[in-house]
Amino acid sequence: MPPWKPRLGSVPNPWFIFPAPAQSCDEQLQRQQIMLCMADKLDEVADAVGNVTWSKVPSDASSIPSPFTIPEGPWTFPPQAEKDRFIARDLAIYTLANLALTDLAQPTNDMGPDMNGGSFAKSVCSEAYARAAADAKYAKRNRKFLFDLDLPLGAEEADDLLLKADKFNLSQKVELTDARARNVGAFRLLMDAHILRASGGCRRISSASRSRRIWQAPSAGERAPPIRVVATSPVGAERDGAGRR
């Protein structure tokens, strides 16, 4: 789907290829996994010397959200011409830049009540997961922001409630005891770290994009132009891979 473009009938502020910003940290973490997979598949197309088939593209065009139409799956990509390989690599780099931008975003769900009658201050998800790993009460009270989990009113401190942590296919369901609430926070934080570490493959893709295989090597005394990883923000400005404008 076109990135940062509203879909018919959806909220008018999409996030990258998704119809709206993530509501919870778990949803945001799932999207980061999807974006990492996207970049890997695009890089595979760029490097392939034989056909690459994407077998999980829907075979029924009616399952594609309107108003967009794409060819029915599966898709087969032939080996790319040397002069065209940079196109797939640029798309992979662009996707990874948006992954880094996503990691710095705050989900739209509200934070839970604090111990003083107010609400916890919003933070990025890595900070919220880290605090949940250290403080079970924080994890329970901010269950909506962290896990998109609704619990009965007044049940913030219960130990026998089921955390539906697999809503976004991130882990198995567990009882939200104090120890397990901290474990879930620590596990999510580790997942986030692994995703960001894996996205470091951007350096390898960027290096390949500067190679002789893509563009003609600079002549003696010249320097290859630097590659700046850029993600487009929802308001049209640009941010680099570290989230800076």
RODO-2510 file (C-alpha; in nm, 4 decimals, decimal comma):
residues 245
     n   res          X          Y          Z
     1     m     0,0000     0,0000     0,0000
     2     p     0,1249     0,3556    -0,0647
     3     p     0,3043     0,4769     0,2515
     4     w     0,1546     0,7627     0,4514
     5     k    -0,1572     0,7720     0,2284
     6     p    -0,5077     0,7625     0,3847
     7     r    -0,7231     0,4677     0,2898
     8     l    -1,0871     0,5096     0,1941
     9     g    -1,3082     0,5014     0,5020
    10     s    -1,0164     0,5017     0,7495
    11     v    -0,8865     0,7675     0,9836
    12     p    -0,7058     1,0362     0,7853
    13     n    -0,3697     0,9979     0,9630
    14     p    -0,2133     0,6685     0,8557
    15     w     0,1242     0,5504     0,9828
    16     f     0,3560     0,4318     0,7046
    17     i     0,1636     0,1467     0,5322
    18     f    -0,0746     0,0995     0,8268
    19     p    -0,4201     0,2617     0,8333
    20     a    -0,3617     0,4412     1,1661
    21     p    -0,0984     0,4845     1,4385
    22     a    -0,0569     0,1901     1,6764
    23     q    -0,2864     0,1954     1,9781
    24     s    -0,0627    -0,0058     2,2123
    25     c     0,3035    -0,0917     2,2510
    26     d     0,2346    -0,4541     2,1598
    27     e     0,0672    -0,3484     1,8356
    28     q     0,3597    -0,1188     1,7615
    29     l     0,6075    -0,4003     1,8292
    30     q     0,4188    -0,6286     1,5899
    31     r     0,4365    -0,3604     1,3210
    32     q     0,8110    -0,3271     1,3704
    33     q     0,8409    -0,7017     1,3109
    34     i     0,6391    -0,6642     0,9894
    35     m     0,8564    -0,3778     0,8682
    36     l     1,1762    -0,5717     0,9384
    37     c     1,0367    -0,8624     0,7367
    38     m     0,9426    -0,6237     0,4534
    39     a     1,2959    -0,4859     0,4361
    40     d     1,4434    -0,8362     0,4364
    41     k     1,2165    -0,9483     0,1504
    42     l     1,2981    -0,6393    -0,0570
    43     d     1,6691    -0,6946    -0,0006
    44     e     1,6227    -1,0562    -0,1087
    45     v     1,4732    -0,9390    -0,4389
    46     a     1,7653    -0,6995    -0,4904
    47     d     2,0301    -0,9679    -0,4326
    48     a     1,8644    -1,2667    -0,6019
    49     v     2,0254    -1,4331    -0,9036
    50     g     1,7181    -1,6498    -0,9644
    51     n     1,3418    -1,6113    -0,9354
    52     v     1,1971    -1,5048    -0,5975
    53     t     0,8362    -1,6027    -0,5220
    54     w     0,6155    -1,4394    -0,2606
    55     s     0,3630    -1,7174    -0,2039
    56     k     0,1568    -1,5509     0,0698
    57     v     0,0242    -1,2634    -0,1394
    58     p    -0,3583    -1,3022    -0,1362
    59     s    -0,4878    -1,4934    -0,4372
    60     d    -0,8300    -1,3275    -0,4031
    61     a    -0,8217    -0,9634    -0,5109
    62     s    -1,1402    -0,8944    -0,3111
    63     s    -0,9396    -0,9351     0,0116
    64     i    -0,7298    -0,6269    -0,0693
    65     p    -0,8591    -0,3131     0,1107
    66     s    -1,0357    -0,0671    -0,1213
    67     p    -0,9538     0,1567    -0,3032
    68     f    -0,6187    -0,0090    -0,3777
    69     t    -0,5844    -0,2951    -0,6220
    70     i    -0,2816    -0,5183    -0,6600
    71     p    -0,2239    -0,8273    -0,8755
    72     e    -0,3384    -1,1544    -0,7268
    73     g    -0,0718    -1,3740    -0,5687
    74     p     0,1563    -1,5501    -0,5669
    75     w     0,4103    -1,3068    -0,7120
    76     t     0,7323    -1,4128    -0,8840
    77     f     1,0184    -1,1666    -0,9249
    78     p     1,2799    -1,2478    -1,1904
    79     p     1,6439    -1,1523    -1,1256
    80     q     1,6809    -0,7754    -1,1389
    81     a     1,9033    -0,6044    -1,3933
    82     e     2,2223    -0,4703    -1,2352
    83     k     2,1144    -0,1126    -1,3030
    84     d     1,7784    -0,1724    -1,1288
    85     r     1,8861    -0,3487    -0,8096
    86     f     1,9198    -0,0198    -0,6231
    87     i     1,5411     0,0321    -0,6477
    88     a     1,4592    -0,2614    -0,4194
    89     r     1,7480    -0,1722    -0,1894
    90     d     1,6296     0,1875    -0,1592
    91     l     1,2835     0,0620    -0,0644
    92     a     1,4410    -0,1651     0,1981
    93     i     1,6403     0,1254     0,3436
    94     y     1,3295     0,3462     0,3429
    95     t     1,1347     0,0758     0,5296
    96     l     1,4084     0,0411     0,7929
    97     a     1,4148     0,4184     0,8409
    98     n     1,0415     0,4116     0,9088
    99     l     1,0978     0,1225     1,1510
   100     a     1,3368     0,3426     1,3520
   101     l     1,0846     0,6280     1,3419
   102     t     0,8106     0,3904     1,4625
   103     d     1,0220     0,2833     1,7598
   104     l     1,0238     0,6470     1,8748
   105     a     0,6463     0,6916     1,8465
   106     q     0,4013     0,6854     2,1367
   107     p     0,0884     0,4673     2,0964
   108     t    -0,2496     0,6384     2,1074
   109     n    -0,3996     0,4508     2,4054
   110     d    -0,4092     0,6431     2,7329
   111     m    -0,1821     0,5638     3,0243
   112     g    -0,3320     0,4125     3,3390
   113     p    -0,3941     0,5711     3,6797
   114     d    -0,0934     0,6298     3,9023
   115     m    -0,0842     0,5897     4,2806
   116     n    -0,1672     0,9570     4,3445
   117     g    -0,4987     0,9830     4,1615
   118     g    -0,3470     1,1107     3,8386
   119     s    -0,2160     0,9313     3,5326
   120     f     0,1269     0,8064     3,4406
   121     a     0,3163     1,0231     3,1938
   122     k     0,3357     0,8858     2,8417
   123     s     0,6677     0,7555     2,7159
   124     v     0,8097     0,5639     2,4234
   125     c     0,7452     0,1908     2,4417
   126     s     1,1025     0,0862     2,5182
   127     e     1,0911     0,3008     2,8337
   128     a     0,7439     0,1716     2,9253
   129     y     0,8493    -0,1929     2,8794
   130     a     1,1618    -0,1338     3,0890
   131     r     0,9553     0,0157     3,3697
   132     a     0,7028    -0,2687     3,3452
   133     a     0,9905    -0,5165     3,3774
   134     a     1,0858    -0,3533     3,7078
   135     d     0,7408    -0,2688     3,8464
   136     a     0,4481    -0,5112     3,8190
   137     k     0,1979    -0,2509     3,9414
   138     y     0,3046    -0,0207     3,6575
   139     a     0,2561    -0,3066     3,4081
   140     k    -0,0928    -0,3817     3,5387
   141     r    -0,2109    -0,0234     3,5629
   142     n    -0,0874     0,0543     3,2111
   143     r    -0,2139    -0,2702     3,0574
   144     k    -0,4119    -0,0810     2,7913
   145     f    -0,1150     0,1279     2,6784
   146     l     0,1281    -0,1657     2,6891
   147     f    -0,0729    -0,4708     2,5895
   148     d    -0,4078    -0,3347     2,4603
   149     l    -0,5692    -0,5281     2,7452
   150     d    -0,9038    -0,4364     2,9006
   151     l    -0,9719    -0,5518     3,2557
   152     p    -1,2730    -0,5001     3,4831
   153     l    -1,2868    -0,1736     3,6740
   154     g    -1,0888    -0,1926     3,9966
   155     a    -0,8944    -0,5010     3,8917
   156     e    -0,5567    -0,3298     3,8583
   157     e    -0,3957    -0,5279     4,1394
   158     a    -0,5500    -0,8723     4,0772
   159     d    -0,3086    -1,1636     4,0382
   160     d    -0,5314    -1,4177     3,8681
   161     l    -0,6273    -1,2192     3,5583
   162     l    -0,5373    -1,3516     3,2175
   163     l    -0,3066    -1,1303     3,0181
   164     k    -0,4056    -1,1853     2,6556
   165     a    -0,0494    -1,1211     2,5516
   166     d    -0,0881    -1,3119     2,2271
   167     k    -0,3362    -1,0621     2,0797
   168     f    -0,0617    -0,9580     1,8396
   169     n     0,1050    -1,3024     1,8269
   170     l     0,4009    -1,1958     2,0381
   171     s     0,3913    -1,4678     2,3069
   172     q     0,1679    -1,7132     2,4884
   173     k    -0,1072    -1,6132     2,7287
   174     v     0,0066    -1,5868     3,0901
   175     e    -0,1548    -1,5038     3,4222
   176     l    -0,0777    -1,1478     3,5183
   177     t     0,0919    -1,2253     3,8494
   178     d     0,3506    -0,9795     3,9742
   179     a     0,6429    -1,1945     3,8590
   180     r     0,4935    -1,2716     3,5213
   181     a     0,3928    -0,9118     3,4569
   182     r     0,7575    -0,8160     3,5008
   183     n     0,8656    -1,1060     3,2800
   184     v     0,6350    -0,9921     3,0000
   185     g     0,7788    -0,6419     3,0159
   186     a     1,1345    -0,7796     3,0037
   187     f     1,0478    -1,0131     2,7150
   188     r     0,8946    -0,7302     2,5113
   189     l     1,1972    -0,5098     2,5749
   190     l     1,4246    -0,7907     2,4533
   191     m     1,2125    -0,8331     2,1393
   192     d     1,2404    -0,4622     2,0666
   193     a     1,6175    -0,4763     2,1074
   194     h     1,6445    -0,7766     1,8743
   195     i     1,4356    -0,6024     1,6074
   196     l     1,6483    -0,2877     1,6196
   197     r     1,9678    -0,4912     1,6180
   198     a     1,8475    -0,6909     1,3167
   199     s     1,7569    -0,3689     1,1369
   200     g     2,1275    -0,2861     1,1515
   201     g     2,1396    -0,4777     0,8226
   202     c     2,0627    -0,1336     0,6780
   203     r     2,4372    -0,0724     0,6877
   204     r     2,4993    -0,3718     0,4620
   205     i     2,2239    -0,2657     0,2207
   206     s     2,3597     0,0905     0,2106
   207     s     2,7077    -0,0406     0,1417
   208     a     2,5763    -0,2499    -0,1476
   209     s     2,3938     0,0519    -0,2864
   210     r     2,7244     0,2361    -0,3105
   211     s     2,9014    -0,0483    -0,4871
   212     r     3,0017    -0,0752    -0,8523
   213     r     2,7129    -0,3185    -0,9054
   214     i     2,4629    -0,0357    -0,8666
   215     w     2,6243     0,2847    -0,9822
   216     q     2,9407     0,3536    -1,1736
   217     a     3,2295     0,3862    -0,9290
   218     p     3,3579     0,7435    -0,8854
   219     s     3,6696     0,8355    -1,0743
   220     a     4,0030     0,8952    -0,9028
   221     g     3,9891     1,1837    -0,6590
   222     e     3,6082     1,1771    -0,6314
   223     r     3,4053     1,0577    -0,3373
   224     a     3,0849     0,8543    -0,3547
   225     p     2,7834     1,0588    -0,2400
   226     p     2,6757     0,9769     0,1192
   227     i     2,3499     0,7889     0,1649
   228     r     2,1145     0,9424     0,4201
   229     v     1,8444     0,7141     0,5557
   230     v     1,5271     0,9210     0,5664
   231     a     1,1738     0,8486     0,6879
   232     t     0,8838     1,0703     0,5912
   233     s     0,6871     1,1951     0,8899
   234     p     0,3032     1,2108     0,8989
   235     v     0,3150     1,5892     0,8576
   236     g     0,5428     1,5842     0,5565
   237     a     0,8736     1,6729     0,7201
   238     e     1,1706     1,4430     0,7093
   239     r     1,3469     1,2576     0,9873
   240     d     1,6670     1,0612     0,9659
   241     g     1,7050     0,7032     1,0890
   242     a     1,7629     0,8255     1,4443
   243     g     1,4370     1,0215     1,4412
   244     r     1,5975     1,3660     1,4140
   245     r     1,4460     1,6302     1,1879
***
